[in-house]
Amino acid sequence: MKIWAIFLTAAVALAQTPTAALKSVIGEVTSIDAGAKQIKLRADNGATYTVTLDENTSYLRIPPGETDVRKASKIAFTDISAGDRLLARGALSEETKTVPARTVIIITKKDLAQKQERDRAEWQRRGITAIVTAVNPAAQEITATTRGRDSASLIIEAAGASFRRYAPDSVRFADAKPSSIAEVQVGDTVRVLGQKSEDGSRYKAEEVIAGAFQTIAATVISADAGAGEVRLTDLQTKKQVTVRITPGTLLRRIDEGTATMLARRLRPASATADAGGAGGPGGPAGAGGGGAGRAGGADAAGPGRGFAGGFRGGGPGGNFDLQQVLERSPQLSLSELKKGDAVIVSSAKAGDGVAVTAFSFVAGVEPFLAAAPRTAGQVNLGSWNLETGGIPEQ
């Protein structure tokens, strides 16, 4: 069960006491003022609340995955740390954004990290990422093609599965909304946790997370670091695209050696890649498509509230974790960008002329784009297969 569901269960249990008129707020601890006995909480709805405490406040700690608040252990105010997930229950004031808390329940940042590691392993073992090719709501079935070198078509049996859909500006599971098979569309990327049949033709789903994503190759027209916006030329459509950069965007510049390594994985026969090729100034126009990138590594599910991502790169030489390659690369500042720089951007799909919010924005990709194969003059991003890969937080 996800964190929000655990806390909801706890809130329901508390509401069955004489304090039923009180309200709860759930979010992440951002700071603690021990002297004033106050906690700043960034709620899941994006608002910031001040949780005030007194000698009558009770403090509880519940493990990730536990749904019975009666099994929570008593703790002290000093046991709460920034980064913990917290439910505060009291006379909530939306006007002043304050909660004089009667009860505080936490899931610690450390417990979350350990749980997320276990979940990451579970999703890597039993999870798949696929592109939807058909949807049959009546039969509760989704036909999809899996990603990677061994791609194949299969039928996802969705009866009984839980559905969520990514927000248009985020691939954090914490921002995803409850959904249903009726919202799944052809072309969506779906991440599914479940069990494959023996013949590999069907997949019994337990959880389904869907979204519409795109990954494009582009060149920089201009960058406004103050406004957090970059204007690009999409190398496929030749149209201008405005990209918004948020605190959650994974901003990276890969070095030449890393870009060349990725290029060799894409096309091993190319011992070296011409950095002046596709995507570089004067190079042939190209494009990228498919897949999606996750926002900043520790978001969330940082996934710290989030999940670690799939970002699996296919191509010759087997799979590797492109997510880790990018997260270990140097941070990119928008002020570094120059006109003509080649970039690869992942975002939710949007209509022509509509600004997009980048999940990932990576510069220094000229060698990779130069090595990318072309079909009808268009660049195939191939192993730059940035999947949504969000491991749901627990």
N, C-alpha and C positions, 0 to 999 in steps of 0.2 A: 504494500500500500504506500502511496506517495505521501510526502510530508504534509501537503495541504489536507489530505484525507485523514491522516493521523490526527492533526490538530483539530479538524472538524469534528472527529469522533470525540476528542477530549472536550471540545466546547459544548457538544451536545450533552455529554455526561455531566458537565458542570451546570448546564442550564436546567438540569433536572433537580437541582437543589433550590433552596429558597432564594438564591441570587439570580433567578431566571430572568429578571428585568435587566440585568447587566448585559453588556455587549463585549465581544472579543475582537481583537485585532491581531493579525498574524504577519510576521515579516522577519527581517534580518537585523540583528543588533549592529548599529553603526558606531556608537560610542556610549561610554558609561561615565557618569559623574558621581563618584562615590560619596563626595561631600554633600551634594544636594540630593542624593538618593534618587537619581533620575537615569533613565535609559532612553537613548534616541533609537527609534525603530523605523527602518524603511519598510513600509508595508508592501504586500504583494500587489496592491493596487497602485503603487507608485508614490503614494503620499508618505510624508514623514510625520511620525507621532512622537510625543514625549510621554513616556511611561513614568508616572510618579509612584513612589513606594513609601510605605510607612511600617511601623512596628507590627501591624496586623497583616501585612502581605505574606502570603505563603509562597514558597518556591519549590518547584518540582522539576525533576529531570526524567525524561522518558527516552528510551533507546529508539533509534530508527527502526521502523517495522513493527513496533509494539502499538497496538490499538486500544489497549485497556488502560485508562488513566489511573486505575486503582493499583497498577503495577509500577507506577512512577515512584522514584525515590526522592526523599526530601533533601534539599540542598540549601546553601546559604546564598545571600546576595553576592558575596565575593566569588562564588563559583561561576558567575556569568561572565562571558567574554565577548568582545566584538567578533562578529562572524557567526555567532550562534543563531539558530532559528528559535524564535520566541513567540509564544502566544500570551498576550496580556488580557486579562478579563477584569472589567470594572465599569464605572459610569462614564463611558466613552463620550467625548464631546467632539463632534465633527467641526464645530465652529472654531474651537481653539486647538484642535488636533492634540488633545491630551487624554490620557487614560490613567486615572487614579486606580492602580491595579489592586484588586483583592487577591488575585491568583496569577502567578507567572509560571508557565511551563516552557522548558527549553529542550531542544535537541542540540547538543554541543557540536561545534565546528569539527572537532576531532572525530566524534562518532559519525558525523556525516561523511567525512573524508574516507573513513574506513568502509562505510557502507557503500559509498560510490565506487570504490575500488572493486568490491565484490560484484556490484551491479554491472560495472564495466566489463568484467570478465564474463558475466552471464550473457550480456548482450553480444559480446564478441563470439561467444560459443553458440548461442541459439538465436541470434538476431540476423536479419537480412535487410538489405536496402534494395528497393526495386522501383521501377517506373511503371505506373498504371497504364494499361492498354485497354481495359474494359471494366465496367462496374455493373454488377447485378444485385441491386438492393433487395429484390424480392427473395433471391436465393441466399442473400448475405455472403456473396462471393465477389472477390476482386481478382481479375486476371492481370498479371504484372510480369515484367521482364527484369530479372535480377541484374545487378551491376557487376562489373569485373570481367576478367578474361574468360571465365567459365559461365558467361551469362546464359540464362535459360528462361523460358516462359513457364510459369506455374500459376496455380489457382490458390489464392489465399482464402481459407475458410474463416470468415469473420464472425460467425454466430457466437455470441457470448463474449466477444472481445471488447475491451475498453478502447474508445476512440478519443484522440485529441488532435487539434489542428494548430499548426504553428501560426503565430501572429505575423502580419505582413512585414513587420520591421524587426523580427527577432527569431532566432532558432533556439532560444532557451526554452527548455521544457516548462520552466516556471511561468513563462508568458503564454504558453499554449492554452487553448480553450477547449473545454469539453466539446466533443463533436459526435458525429455519427457517420455511418457508411454513406448516407445520403449526400454528404458534403464532399466526398471523395470524387475527384474529376480525372478524366483521362489526361495523362501527362503529368499528374502529380508524382512527387517522390514520396514513397512511404517507407518508414522504418518499422519493422514488424518483429516482435518477440514471440516465439512459439516453437513448434516442432514440425520438422519436415517429414513427409511420408517416406516409406522405404524406397519407393521408386523415384522420389524427388519431384513428382508432378504436382503435389499439393502441400500446403503449409497451413497447419492449424494455429491460428493466431490467438494470442492472449492479450497483447497490446498492439495498437496500431497508431502511429503518429504520422500525419500527412501534411504536405505543404507543396506549394508551387514555387519552384526555385529556378534560378538561371546563373550561369557562370559565363562571363564574357571576357574576351581579350579586347583591349582598347589602348588608345594613346591619349596622353594628357594634353588638353587645350590650355587649362589654367587651374590654379588651386588657390582657394581662399581659406587659409588656416584659421583666421578669426571666425569665419562663419561656419567652418567645418564642412565645406563643400568643394567638390572637384568636378570640373567639366571635362568630359571625355568624348572621344570619337570612337564609337563601337566599330571595330574592324570588320564586322560582318555586315551590318546594315548601312554603314557609313554615316549614321545619324548621330547627333549629339545626345549625350546622356548626362544628366546631373546626378551626382552621387553624394549622398549625405553621409558624414562620418559621425558616429556617436561614441560615447565612452566604451560601449560594448564591442565596437568594431575591432577585429584583429588586423592591426596595421603592421606590416612587416616589409622589409627590404631584404631579399635573399642575395647573398654574395655571388660573385661570378662562378666560383667553384661549385656551389650548391646548384645554381641554375644549370651548369653544364652537366652535373651528375644527373639531374632530373631529365635533361635532354637525352643523355645516353640511355637512360632507362626507356625513354620513349622510342628512340631509334638507335640501337646499339651500334649499327654500322657506321654511324657518324662519330668518328673519334673526337671531333671537335665541332662546335656549333658556331655558326657565323652570327655574332651579336648584332650585326647590321641587317639581319633578315627580317622575317615577318614580325610585325609589331614595332620594329625600330624605325627610326627616321629613314624614309626612302625605301623601306622594305615593302614587299607586296602586301596588299590588304588581306586580312584574315579574320577569323571569328572563332568564338568558343561557344559551347552550349552544353547544357545538361548539368546535373549535379547541383550542389549547394554548399556554401561554406558556413561554418559556425562562427559565431561571434566569439570575442576574446576568450582565450583558453580557460581562465579560471572563473568565468562568469559566476559562469554559472555553472545548468543545471545546472556552472560552474557552474555545464553544467552547470567564490565559494558556494553559491546556491545551486549550481547547475550540474551539468554532466560533461563528461569527456566525450570527444567526438569520434566519428568514424573516419573521416578524411583518409580513406584507404586509397592508395595509389596502385593502379594495376600496371599493366605493361610488362615488357620483358624483364625477367629476373625475379618475378614473384611480387607478392604484395608487400608494401611497407607502409609505415604510418606517416603520411604526409603532414598530418596534424602536428606531430612532434617536430618534424623538420621545420615547419613554419614557426611554431612557438619558440623554438630555440634560435631563430634568426633575429637579427637586430630590429629593434623598434623603428618604425618609419615615422618621420615627422612630415606633415603636409608641406611645410615650408621648404623641404628638400626637393620637392617635385619640380621638374622643369618641363617646358613644352616639348612634346614629342616622346617623353618617357613612356615605355610600354608597361602596362599593368594588367593584372587579372583580378576581376572583381566578382564576388558572389553576393547575390541578393535574392529577395523574393521577386517573382515576375511582376512586371508592371506594363501598362499600356504605353504607346508611343507618347513621348513628351512628358511623361510622369516621372518625377524624381524618385530615385530608389535609395533605400538605406542599406549600406554595405554591411554584410556579415563579416566578410574578409576583404582586404584590399592589399594586394601584394605587388611591389615594384621589383625591378631588377630581373625581370623575366625574359629579356631579349634572347638569350641563348636557348631557352626552352621553346619560345615561339618560333625561332629560326629552324629548330629541328622538327617541329610538329608537322605531321603529314597533312597534305592538302587534298581536298576533294572539290572539284569545280572551282578552284581558286580560293577556297575557304580553309582556314586553319582548323584542324581537328585537335582539340585540347587533350584528347586521349587520356593519358594517365593522370592528368590534372583533374582527378575525379573527386571533387570535394563533395562528399555526401553530408547530409544533415547530421547523421550520426549522434544525435543527442541521446545520452543515456539518462533516462528519467531519474530525478532525484528521489530519494526515499524519505 
